[in-house]
Amino acid sequence: MESPAAFILVGIPGLQSSYLWLAIFLSAMYTIALLGNSLIMTVICMDSTLQEPMYCFLCVLAAVDIVMASSVVPKMVRIFCSGDSSISFHACFTQMYFVHAATAVETGLLVAMAFDRYVAICKPLHYSRILTPKMMLGMCVAIIIRAIMSMTPLIWMLTHLPFCGSNVVPHSYCEHMAVAKLACADPMPSSLYSLICSSIIVGSDVAFITTSYVLILRAVCGLSLHAQWKALSTCSSQVGVMALFYLPGMSSVYVAWLGHDTVPLHIQVLLADLYLIIPPTLNPIIYGIRTKKIQERMWRLMLYMFFNLSSRRS
């Protein structure tokens, strides 16, 4: 059977009257995500004092956030503003691949950042010996390989399904479950693979992160109150980022799998959309507020750019 030349993305079913406000909201958040993450990457790359493992992982996280948001938000805004809802067959699955791969890479980076905090607080004397540049590069490569190996079979299974019926996707981007339901064959194997794979990846990562922070809490219990506060404050921004990523993400997955008959469709779509745009938007704000070094460098860079632009105009 020939696959359709293109899919039609509905947007958010039932909220067509609010498309203009949704487009403004998404555009504002996407702009903040691009500027904030780009600023963090620029600050870390330009400042030699920020070449520590934690900031290097944060720089990669900012790049992944840009990829994740850019994979879906521009197309969403076009749907909400102009009604341009068509997306080609190959572009649809390319978008799906980047979305799933970016989320798999991001959860791996959160594990790496939790391991960094564990070594920094529990084994400070061995920090530079354990987290060498070679070790950091190996961790990043392993995270990317894991994402590729886990997502490639899913996309392969989906692209080999016969799509002989409707090509209308009741979603604002090519979400896996929404596209799989359009197949003329049973999509259960790919859907089950997606659920099991995401549960294993997120479950093992959350278990590792939880263990790291339990060990950190045990290590700081014997310290003075000031030392406890200093140690825990360095972890608070990461905990906030993890909560923003895991809670809506897993809620979206399990609602789409288990609650599709009870949760209204527009709530499911909104939850999936916000999961992809809220973390990239708020991550740089959280790190900019909670990390003093980054906050200081960001202000310096912005002031330098402002005065340099003013001097050129004058």
Salt bridges, closest charged atoms under 4 A:
ASP47 OD2 - ARG297 NE 2.65
GLU52 OE2 - LYS293 NZ 3.36
ASP84 OD1 - LYS75 NZ 3.79
ASP84 OD2 - ARG78 NE 3.75
ASP116 OD2 - ARG117 NH2 2.78
ASP205 OD2 - ARG146 NH2 2.91
ASP261 OD2 - HIS260 NE2 3.38
GLU296 OE1 - ARG297 NH1 3.46
